[in-house]
Amino acid sequence: MTLAQRHFGRWASMLPQQLDQRWMLDVGVGCWSPTLDQRYNLKQTHGIRHLSCQLTPSTRLVPAPFCRHLSSATDTQPVADVQQRGDHLSITVDGKTFKFSYLWLRDHCRCPECYDHACNQNFVNIVAIPTDIKPKEVTLDKEELYLIWPNDHLTTYSMQWLLANAPDQRSSDGADQLQPLYWDKEIITANPPQDVHIDELRSANRGGLRKCLENLHVYGFTFVSGLEASKESTEEAIQLISNPMNTFYGSVFQYHNDGSVADTGHTNKGLQNHTDGVYFMYSPGGVVLHCLYHDGTGGENTLVDGYAAARLLMAQDPDLYDALRTIPVVTHFRDEVHDFRCNHHVFAHDVLTNQLEHIRFNPHDRLPLNYLSYDDAERFYAAYRALGRIINSPDNEVQIKLRPGSMLIFDNWRLIHGRVEFTGKRVMVSCFFSRDELQDLKRVVANLAL
């Protein structure tokens, strides 16, 4: 399946369910796409929809400023109506109108001179394009749109690519794919992610890796089972997923509660629910935990869906939610040789979709609020405490006892985790994954539109 076909299929999903005879709906079988019903029960559907645009073979060339693809009276296939306006091109297909500025059309030229298809990089000099650029000729021939610019440069677009990449199409991207399950204790207990066995990860078809990535996307965490209780076995499983993120802890690091690192994670103390690495400018996108040995009691790990917690806060008090999105927090890690710190917000939204993307919540690593005014500090406390009450509610928190042979991976931008105080010696192996690496794998291996 080509990239254009995939995106055109998502545009097609916006159309009414009852398609007339001018459109043909095909079903592909190359993508696994579970969805969730209103009761959060997982259902599987196979394939994504593709829209086949059947343009008439008859073509009439009409000079600018008006160009229209015409069909005979007996032709039941769709008509593409292309009109040149003062500063843009208007294309109407099946009653839906798409608007393309001339600058957009020149900038997106995909000829070999303007676009390197081997590297997927643009080589149009966007600065050099005249602001008032306008094609001197526009022609629609079957499924191809031709534009000749004042310097005689030819730009050709397939109608399929053009409609799939038209402005304002991003909102529908991914509507037909796997959706996250925002969970509380009751929901995740009834619908836990299926473990991925290490042999599945070793499979050459990458089915196990895809399963891990889908679990991370839907639930925010996954388990890999069947490991040996050793650092070497853990490292093998990690490398089968992605390259670990290197930090001052190392890449893959083994530790126990001996206090050798100035971090309470290396003690037997209980840890409040938190996200890791908040003192890094770009905090880890994923965290791996594998318990190799524990001869005492306690030590259960807690998991909370931070996205679900944020939604609850928004529903309860939008002003408090906005406070965590706008009032800065300074967090740090400091020992004898390091002084990491980061200025950030608890909630960060995607700049394109405006959806919550990143939660940084760590009560342990906050610096004094000497950088806030009295009023902002009071507003921050009200919001932070309200979110903390949601996060620490027994209704939203699930406890997991990590055992040798079962490796936990979770999304550190979404899930909030903690640990119960414990006795005895507890040996752990851990690592971080970068957010970029995980998102790349989700797109390439799991075919997710992110």
Secondary structure, 3 states (H helix, E strand, C coil): CCHHHHHHHHHHCCCCCCCCCCEEEEECCCCECCEECCCCCEECCECCEEEEECCCCCCCCCCCCEEECCCCCCCCCCCEEEEECCCEEEEEECCEEEEEEHHHHHHCCCCCCCEECCCCEECCCHHHCCCCCCCCEEEEECCEEEEECCCCCEEEEEHHHHHHCCCCCHHHCCCCCCCCCCCCHHHHHHCCCCCEEHHHHHCCCCHHHHHHHHHHHHCCEEEEECCCCCHHHHHHHHHHHCCCECECCECEEEEECCCCCCCHHHCCCCEEEECCCCCCCCCCCEEEEEEEEECCCECCEEEEEHHHHHHHHHHHCHHHHHHHHHCCEEEEEECCCCEEEEEECCEEECCCCCCEEEECCCHHHECCCCCCCHHHHHHHHHHHHHHHHHHCCCCCEEEECCCCCCEEEEECCCEEEEECCECCCEEEEEEEECHHHHHHHHHHCCCCCC
